[in-house]
Amino acid sequence: MPSFYLLLQRVHDIVHDSPMKMKYSDPKFYTGGVDISNWSKLSSKTKKEALLKNWYVYYSFRNPETGKLVRQTNIKAGVNTYKSKKDRLYILNKIKKGLIILLQKGYNPYQENEELIEFFEKQLSIKEEKITDVTSSSKKEIKSDINNTLPTHTIEDAFNLGLKIKSKVQSATSFKNFNGRINRFKKWLEEQSIKPKDDISSINKKNVILYLNSVLQTSSARNRNNTRTDISSLFQTLEDNEIIKDNFVKKINILKSTPERNKTYTPTELNEIFDYLKNTNKILHLFVQFVSYNFLRPIEVCRLKVGDIDIIDKKIYVRAKNQPVKIKIIPTIIIDQLPDLKKLNQNDFLFTPNKIGDQWATTENNKRDYFTKQFKKVKDHFGLGKEYGLYSFRHTFITKLYNEMSKSYSPFEAKSKLMLITGHKRMEALELYLRKIDAILPEDYSNLLK
């Protein structure tokens, strides 16, 4: 009897190392961490949580080098765009059946699978068989990627999904501009007889290029580039969610554009404007000081609430464009101008049309536009053109601060200290900004010309 067990062990070892062992595992579903067979018994909360997770088909394939089964990339194929268990299971079953057929026919994720592609091309051409999910794909889709067979989506459904996702990750102001550009693109598509109910694949690179050309003709290269960025962002979201195979918009070139720059003020202009504001509009005067002395962008000043100002610790908490909150010091020159903030509601906005510290129920864009229009009256008084604006104060005082620092420190030391004040993350970014506003100018080089 012992000899029999010894022989049995030998056979086991041979079979274990044999090339006849299965090359792949059976495809399975991941359904949000719940047993789908007990779906009717699950609570509404558990069902909702499961549907919030990504569902997919997964399987393992034996690595030809190691001989071990290796988990392959999860196959979602757009299944998570569907919101019900029924719809998701329908798609998952189609994916699973198609994958099983591919594996049985010899599909190997470690190879090119040219013979398999040719096989299915023949099946398509002679129409002898209809292979679920795979044969419903075009020849081009099979050649591109067998694993990425996607269910069809209309332009309307795809755009709505993309906009819904973007609304959750963008600020209200950014999404408003993004939504406007996408809707204008959608309207243009309809004018070109590309309807909302058409498949999303009916939009191609040429369509987008033609639209961008029309934007360029009616506006500017900068607006055309911004439009390209937003459309590309939408299509990237669709690619990430497996609605489309490729974001071809990012391959469209960016045109060279010369942005309008806010010109810096001369010392004389600065003194005259500050004296005028002090006597005519104290709220706008303080608003300009926050832009000038704290180097904030106008919209960042509009976001400030009374509670964002810490007088005791001399800090200001700013909700910036590129991060949730950034902390900056408040220079004494501003603190001396502030009223007693302890008497004000900490949740009120610091700047409003009629007083410091009050409720103001409107969008950030409207707030910025209000102060921009108020300052337009000041510009008209002094005869200043469109090249001057609220941003000009930020440029002017950064230039002034850098020039003063350069008197006591080396250029590198001056820029290092300036970075802490302006909030630039990298030295290269600050240097580019300083060159852009002509803050860095050479010394008199007359002696070199003699």
C-alpha positions in Angstrom: 0.0 0.0 0.0 2.8 2.5 0.8 4.2 2.0 -2.7 0.8 2.9 -4.2 0.8 6.3 -2.3 4.3 6.9 -3.4 3.3 6.2 -7.0 0.3 8.4 -6.6 2.5 11.3 -5.3 4.7 10.9 -8.4 1.7 11.1 -10.7 0.6 14.2 -8.8 3.9 15.9 -9.3 4.0 15.1 -12.9 0.5 16.4 -13.5 1.2 19.5 -11.5 4.1 20.4 -13.7 2.5 19.2 -16.9 1.8 21.6 -19.8 -1.7 20.0 -20.0 -2.9 21.9 -16.9 -5.6 24.6 -17.6 -4.2 27.8 -19.0 -6.9 30.0 -17.5 -9.5 30.1 -14.7 -13.2 30.4 -15.3 -14.3 34.1 -15.7 -16.3 35.3 -12.6 -18.2 38.4 -11.7 -17.4 41.0 -9.0 -20.8 42.6 -8.0 -19.9 45.2 -5.4 -19.0 42.7 -2.7 -22.4 41.1 -2.3 -23.8 37.7 -3.2 -25.9 38.5 -6.2 -28.0 35.3 -5.8 -29.4 36.8 -2.5 -30.1 40.2 -4.0 -33.8 40.2 -3.2 -33.0 39.6 0.5 -30.5 42.5 0.8 -31.5 45.8 2.4 -31.9 48.9 0.2 -28.8 50.4 1.8 -26.7 47.4 1.0 -28.0 47.3 -2.6 -27.3 51.0 -3.1 -23.7 50.6 -1.7 -23.1 47.7 -4.0 -24.2 49.6 -7.1 -22.0 52.5 -6.1 -19.0 50.2 -6.6 -17.5 49.1 -9.9 -18.7 45.7 -11.2 -16.6 43.7 -13.5 -15.6 40.3 -15.0 -12.3 38.9 -13.8 -10.2 35.8 -14.6 -6.6 34.5 -14.4 -4.3 33.3 -17.2 -1.2 31.2 -16.8 2.0 33.3 -17.3 4.1 31.4 -20.0 7.3 32.4 -18.2 6.5 31.5 -14.6 3.8 28.9 -15.2 1.6 30.5 -12.6 -2.0 31.7 -13.0 -1.9 35.5 -13.0 -4.9 37.7 -12.4 -5.7 39.7 -15.6 -7.0 43.2 -16.0 -10.6 43.6 -14.8 -13.1 43.9 -17.7 -15.8 46.5 -17.1 -16.8 47.4 -20.7 -19.0 50.2 -19.7 -21.1 48.0 -17.3 -20.9 50.6 -14.5 -22.7 53.2 -16.6 -25.9 51.2 -15.9 -27.6 51.9 -12.6 -29.7 48.7 -12.0 -28.6 45.2 -11.0 -30.6 43.7 -13.9 -28.9 45.8 -16.6 -25.4 45.2 -15.1 -25.9 41.5 -15.0 -27.1 41.4 -18.6 -23.9 43.1 -19.7 -21.7 41.0 -17.4 -23.1 37.8 -18.8 -22.5 39.0 -22.4 -18.9 39.9 -21.4 -18.4 36.5 -19.7 -19.8 34.5 -22.6 -17.7 36.4 -25.1 -14.6 35.9 -23.0 -15.2 32.2 -22.6 -15.5 31.8 -26.4 -12.3 33.8 -26.9 -10.4 31.7 -24.3 -11.7 28.4 -25.8 -10.6 29.6 -29.3 -7.1 30.1 -28.0 -7.0 33.8 -26.9 -3.8 34.5 -25.0 -3.3 37.9 -23.3 0.5 37.4 -23.6 0.4 37.1 -27.4 -0.7 39.2 -30.4 -3.6 36.8 -31.2 -3.3 37.5 -35.0 -4.7 34.0 -35.9 -7.6 34.5 -33.7 -8.4 37.9 -35.2 -8.2 36.4 -38.7 -10.6 33.7 -37.6 -13.2 36.1 -36.4 -12.7 38.2 -39.5 -13.6 35.2 -41.6 -16.6 34.5 -39.4 -17.8 38.1 -39.9 -17.2 38.1 -43.7 -19.0 34.8 -44.4 -21.6 35.3 -41.6 -21.6 31.6 -40.7 -21.7 32.2 -36.9 -22.8 34.9 -34.6 -20.5 35.0 -31.5 -22.1 36.9 -28.6 -20.7 40.4 -28.0 -17.6 39.7 -30.1 -19.3 39.2 -33.5 -21.4 42.2 -32.8 -18.3 44.3 -32.9 -16.8 45.7 -36.1 -13.6 44.3 -37.6 -11.9 47.5 -36.6 -12.9 47.0 -33.0 -11.6 43.4 -32.9 -8.2 44.5 -34.3 -8.0 47.3 -31.8 -8.6 45.4 -28.6 -10.6 42.2 -28.1 -10.9 42.9 -24.4 -12.5 46.3 -24.9 -15.8 45.5 -26.7 -18.1 48.3 -25.6 -21.9 48.6 -25.6 -23.2 51.4 -27.7 -24.2 54.8 -26.2 -25.9 57.7 -27.8 -24.3 61.1 -27.9 -26.9 62.4 -25.5 -26.4 59.7 -23.0 -22.6 59.9 -23.2 -22.5 63.7 -22.9 -25.0 63.6 -20.0 -22.8 61.1 -18.2 -19.7 63.1 -18.8 -21.3 66.3 -17.6 -22.7 64.6 -14.5 -19.3 63.4 -13.5 -17.7 66.8 -14.2 -20.3 68.5 -12.1 -19.0 66.5 -9.1 -15.3 67.3 -9.5 -15.3 70.9 -10.8 -16.2 74.1 -8.9 -19.5 75.7 -9.7 -17.7 78.4 -11.7 -15.5 76.1 -13.7 -18.5 73.7 -14.5 -20.6 76.6 -15.7 -18.0 77.5 -18.3 -17.4 73.8 -19.1 -21.1 73.0 -19.5 -21.6 76.1 -21.7 -18.9 75.0 -24.1 -20.0 71.4 -24.3 -23.6 72.4 -25.0 -22.5 74.8 -27.8 -20.6 71.9 -29.3 -23.6 69.7 -29.1 -25.8 72.3 -30.7 -23.2 72.6 -33.6 -23.3 68.9 -34.0 -27.0 69.0 -34.5 -26.6 71.7 -37.1 -24.3 69.3 -39.0 -27.0 66.6 -38.9 -25.3 64.6 -36.1 -28.2 64.0 -33.8 -28.3 63.4 -30.0 -29.7 59.9 -30.6 -26.8 59.0 -32.9 -24.1 56.7 -31.5 -21.2 58.5 -29.8 -18.8 56.9 -32.2 -20.4 59.0 -35.0 -18.3 61.9 -33.7 -14.8 61.8 -35.1 -11.7 63.9 -35.1 -12.6 65.7 -38.3 -15.9 66.9 -36.7 -14.1 68.3 -33.7 -11.5 70.1 -35.9 -14.2 71.7 -38.0 -16.0 72.9 -34.9 -12.8 74.3 -33.4 -12.1 76.1 -36.7 -15.6 77.7 -36.5 -14.9 78.8 -32.9 -11.6 80.3 -34.1 -13.3 82.3 -36.8 -15.8 83.9 -34.5 -13.6 84.5 -31.4 -9.9 84.0 -30.8 -7.1 81.4 -30.7 -7.3 81.4 -26.9 -11.0 80.6 -26.9 -10.5 77.9 -29.5 -7.8 76.3 -27.3 -9.9 76.5 -24.2 -12.8 74.9 -26.1 -10.4 72.1 -27.3 -9.4 71.6 -23.7 -12.9 71.2 -22.4 -14.0 68.9 -25.2 -10.9 66.8 -24.7 -11.6 66.7 -20.9 -15.1 65.4 -21.7 -13.9 62.7 -24.0 -11.2 61.7 -21.6 -13.9 61.2 -19.0 -15.8 59.0 -21.5 -12.7 57.0 -22.2 -12.0 56.5 -18.5 -15.5 55.2 -18.1 -15.2 52.9 -21.1 -17.8 54.7 -23.2 -15.4 55.4 -26.0 -12.1 53.6 -26.9 -9.9 56.6 -27.5 -9.8 60.3 -26.7 -8.8 61.5 -30.1 -9.3 65.2 -29.2 -6.1 65.3 -27.2 -4.2 64.6 -30.5 -5.6 67.9 -32.0 -2.9 70.6 -32.0 -3.0 73.7 -29.8 -2.7 77.0 -31.6 -0.3 79.6 -30.5 -2.1 82.5 -28.9 -1.0 85.7 -27.2 -3.0 86.3 -24.1 -3.9 89.9 -23.1 -1.7 90.9 -20.1 -2.8 93.3 -17.4 -0.3 96.1 -17.4 1.4 97.2 -14.2 0.7 100.7 -12.8 3.4 103.4 -12.5 4.0 104.8 -9.0 2.2 107.9 -9.9 -0.9 106.1 -11.2 -0.9 103.9 -8.1 -0.9 106.8 -5.6 -3.6 108.6 -7.5 -5.9 105.5 -7.7 -5.4 104.7 -4.0 -6.2 108.3 -3.0 -9.2 108.4 -5.2 -10.6 105.0 -3.9 -10.0 106.1 -0.3 -12.2 109.1 -0.7 -14.9 107.6 -3.0 -15.3 103.8 -2.4 -13.9 102.5 0.8 -15.1 98.9 0.2 -13.4 98.8 -3.2 -10.3 100.4 -1.7 -10.0 97.6 0.9 -10.8 95.0 -1.9 -7.9 96.4 -4.0 -5.6 96.3 -0.9 -6.3 92.5 -0.5 -5.3 92.0 -4.1 -2.2 94.3 -3.7 -0.8 93.4 -0.4 -1.9 89.7 0.0 -1.3 89.0 -3.7 -4.7 87.3 -4.1 -6.7 86.9 -7.3 -9.9 89.0 -7.4 -12.1 85.9 -7.3 -10.2 84.6 -4.2 -11.0 87.9 -2.5 -14.7 87.4 -3.4 -14.6 84.0 -1.7 -13.4 85.3 1.6 -15.7 85.1 4.6 -15.3 87.0 7.9 -14.2 83.7 9.6 -11.4 83.2 7.1 -9.5 86.2 8.7 -7.6 85.3 11.9 -6.5 88.6 13.3 -4.9 87.2 16.5 -2.6 84.7 14.6 -2.4 87.1 11.5 -3.4 84.4 9.1 -5.9 84.3 6.2 -7.5 81.1 4.9 -8.0 81.3 1.2 -10.0 78.9 -1.0 -7.8 78.8 -4.0 -8.4 77.5 -7.5 -5.8 74.7 -7.3 -6.3 73.5 -3.7 -9.1 73.4 -1.1 -7.5 75.9 1.3 -4.2 77.7 1.4 -3.0 79.7 4.4 -1.2 83.0 4.0 -0.1 85.6 6.5 -1.9 88.9 6.8 0.5 91.9 6.7 0.0 94.6 9.3 -0.7 97.1 6.5 -4.0 95.3 5.9 -4.9 94.5 9.5 -4.7 98.2 10.2 -7.4 98.8 7.6 -9.9 96.2 8.9 -12.9 97.0 11.1 -13.6 95.0 14.3 -14.4 91.6 12.8 -15.4 90.2 16.2 -18.7 92.0 15.9 -19.5 90.4 12.6 -21.1 87.1 11.7 -18.2 84.7 10.9 -20.2 83.0 8.1 -20.9 86.3 6.2 -18.8 87.2 3.2 -16.2 89.8 3.9 -16.8 91.8 0.8 -20.4 92.8 -0.4 -21.7 95.7 -2.4 -22.9 97.8 0.6 -20.7 96.9 3.6 -17.9 94.8 5.0 -19.4 91.5 6.3 -22.8 90.6 5.1 -24.8 87.9 3.2 -24.5 87.9 -0.6 -26.5 85.2 -2.4 -25.0 85.1 -5.9 -22.3 83.2 -7.8 -18.6 83.9 -7.5 -18.5 85.0 -11.1 -21.2 87.6 -10.4 -19.3 88.9 -7.4 -16.1 89.3 -9.4 -18.0 91.0 -12.2 -19.5 93.4 -9.7 -16.2 94.6 -8.4 -14.7 94.6 -11.9 -17.5 96.9 -13.0 -17.0 99.1 -10.0 -13.3 99.4 -10.8 -14.2 100.2 -14.5 -15.7 103.5 -13.2 -12.3 104.3 -11.6 -10.5 103.4 -14.8 -12.8 105.7 -16.8 -12.1 108.5 -14.3 -8.4 108.2 -15.0 -8.7 107.4 -18.7 -7.1 104.0 -18.3 -7.6 101.4 -21.1 -8.6 97.7 -21.1 -5.0 96.7 -20.5 -5.4 97.8 -16.9 -7.5 95.9 -14.4 -7.7 94.6 -10.8 -5.1 92.0 -11.7 -2.7 94.8 -12.5 -2.4 95.6 -8.7 -1.2 92.0 -8.1 1.4 92.3 -10.9 2.4 95.8 -9.7 3.1 94.9 -6.1 4.8 91.6 -6.8 7.2 93.6 -9.1 7.6 96.2 -6.4 8.3 93.6 -3.7 10.8 91.7 -5.9 12.7 94.9 -6.8 13.0 95.8 -3.1 14.2 92.3 -2.1 16.8 92.4 -4.9 18.5 95.3 -3.2 19.3 93.2 -0.1 19.5 89.6 -1.5 20.8 87.7 -4.4 18.3 87.0 -7.2 17.9 83.4 -6.0 17.4 84.4 -2.4 15.0 87.1 -3.4 12.9 84.7 -5.5 13.0 82.1 -2.7 11.6 84.5 -0.2 9.1 85.8 -2.8 7.7 82.3 -3.4 6.6 82.1 0.2 4.6 85.3 -0.3 3.1 84.8 -3.7 2.3 81.1 -3.2 4.1 79.8 -6.3 4.9 76.1 -5.9 8.0 76.0 -8.1 10.9 78.4 -8.7 10.4 77.9 -12.5 6.8 79.0 -12.2 7.7 82.1 -10.3 10.5 83.0 -12.7 8.1 82.5 -15.7 5.6 84.8 -14.0 8.2 87.5 -13.2 9.4 87.5 -16.8 5.8 87.6 -18.0 5.0 90.8 -16.0 8.5 92.3 -16.8 9.4 92.3 -13.2 13.0 91.2 -14.0 14.8 93.8 -15.9 18.5 94.2 -16.6 20.7 97.0 -15.2 21.7 99.9 -17.4 24.0 98.5 -20.1 25.0 101.8 -21.7 28.7 101.2 -20.9 28.6 98.0 -23.0 27.5 99.9 -26.0 30.4 102.4 -26.0 
